[in-house]
């Protein structure tokens, strides 16, 4: 009797051990190959065509590298998981439970981080580039002039805020308070420069939400490049267009504070209409990659959030080049813009008097020749 009882106890122990082992084992949900979906359905999910998505995966494959563990995710799954998050900005758990992915929340998080870094390191220089040669400038000027009749323009500049989760108050390198913008939420203030077709030629996603647009511009490498270009090509008549929040410079034209003549009114109106392309670009970027929308909020450390923004800009440009349009019902209403704060005259004159006087002369000469 005692032996029978001991056998029953042993069997129960073995069954319990087996149940514990089963609980520890990973349960793989059935996964549908995304590339088996209809093209239209695929675009709805990933905001890219199958061909473009396949090219993206192949471009990132060398840097992401296929992992060798049996349970490791393929490069295709990681890239599509990240792109799916960029496109909808939903919770990571929901992304992972998508029938085309079927992976855990932690796997989605790792995919977003690794793919964002891979896009930044592998594709950024090729897909986001500010040209500084006469041939490219001539083409950009022609595009702007044909659309808006404003001469000499190669790009429009503006900043947009991307909401992020509050950084740690104790973080010495990324103190929480500097990320609070004028509307009271935490964000990164992202500088963008685009051409007449909303192709983004420069992105700067390093600055916190409390920093003014003009400060980002004055401390950006692209401004230094424009300054060098101007010093070597003073008669090139090449400039960006910015709003009243930017300082007037020989390579950056802004609206007049006050207008006294019909030509000056015409100049202001034409500049505003031409510069509106960057606002449209900001809206398109956030509509296509909805993780950047204010109400979605990037739940990442500022450095990782910056990588996500850069990845979305690269994918935006890839979409523009491949003529991938958004469906009408994919387009949301534009987000509320932060109130415009116009710098004082004292701020505008922080550059030396010679440069400031040269800029005024260029501006008045342009108004006289093209807007009278």
Residue, then its C-alpha position, 0 to 999 in steps of 0.5 A: x500500500x505504501x509503495x502504491x502511495x509513493x508511486x502516486x506521489x511521484x506521478x503527481x510530482x512529474x505532472x506538476x514538473x511537466x506543467x511548469x515546463x509547459x508554462x515556461x515554453x513560448x507559445x507561438x501564435x499563427x502568423x500570416x506573411x504580410x506579403x501575402x496580403x492584397x497590395x491595398x491592405x498592405x499599404x493600409x497597415x504599413x503605409x508603404x507598398x510591398x516593393x518599397x517595404x521589401x527594398x527597405x528590409x533588404x537595405x537594413x538586412x546587413x546592419x540588423x543581421x539575421x539572428x541565429x537563435x531558434x526563437x529569434x525574430x527575422x529581419x523582415x518581422x522586426x522591420x515590419x513591426x517597427x514600420x507598423x508602429x510608426x504608421x499607427x502609433x498604437x500601443x506596442x502590445x497591440x502591434x505585437x498581436x497583429x495577425x501579420x506579426x504575432x510577437x510579444x510587446x518586448x519584442x516590438x519594443x526591441x524592434x522599434x529601437x533597433x530598426x530606428x537606429x539602423x535607418x538612422x545609421x544606414x539610410x539617413x545620409x542618402x535620403x535626407x540631404x541638403x544640397x549645396x551645388x548650383x545644379x541642384x539649387x537651380x532645380x529647386x528654385x525652378x520648382x518653387x518659382x513654378x508653384x509660387x512665383x517666389x524667386x531664388x527659394x530652395x527650401x522652407x524651414x519650420x519646427x514642429x513639436x513631437x510629444x514624448x513621455x516625461x523624462x526622469x526628473x533625476x536624469x542629469x543629461x536630460x532634465x525633465x523641465x527643459x522638455x516642457x513646451x509653451x503648451x505645457x506638455x513634454x516634447x522634442x522641437x524638431x526642425x525641418x527644411x523641405x523643398x517644393x514637393x514636401x521632400x525633407x532635406x534637413x532634420x534636427x531632432x536633438x532639441x527639447x520642447x522649451x527651446x525656441x525655433x530660432x535658437x535651434x536654427x542658430x545652433x544647427x550645422x545646416x546654418x553654418x553650411x549656408x553661411x559658408x555657401x553665402x561667403x563663397x557665392x554672394x551673388x547666387x541669390x539663394x535662400x530659405x523662407x522662414x516665419x517671423x520667429x526666425x532672424x532675417x539673414x542673407x540666406x534666410x528671408x522672413x516677413x516684414x514686420x510692417x508694410x508701407x507699400x503695395x510691393x511690401x504687402x505683395x512680398x509678405x503675401x507671396x512669402x507666406x503662401x510659399x512658406x506654407x509648404x513646410x506646414x503642409x509637409x509637417x502635417x503629411x509627415x504626422x498623418x503618414x507616421x502617426x506615432x508622431x501625433x501629439x495625442x499618441x506620445x512617444x513613450x521613449x527616452x529623448x534619445x530613442x524618440x529622436x531616432x524614431x523621428x529621424x526614421x519617420x522622416x527617412x520613410x517619409x522621403x522614401x514615400x515621396x520619391x515612390x509617389x505613395x499617396x495617403x488615402x483621403x480617410x487616412x488624413x487627419x485634421x491638422x494639429x493645433x500649432x503652438x502660439x507664434x512668439x515673434x522675437x524682439x528687434x533686439x534678438x534679430x540684431x544679434x548678428x553684426x551690423x554689416x551682416x544685418x544691413x546686407x540682409x536688409x539690402x538684399x530684401x529691399x532689392x528683391x522687393x523692388x525687382x520682383x514685387x513692384 
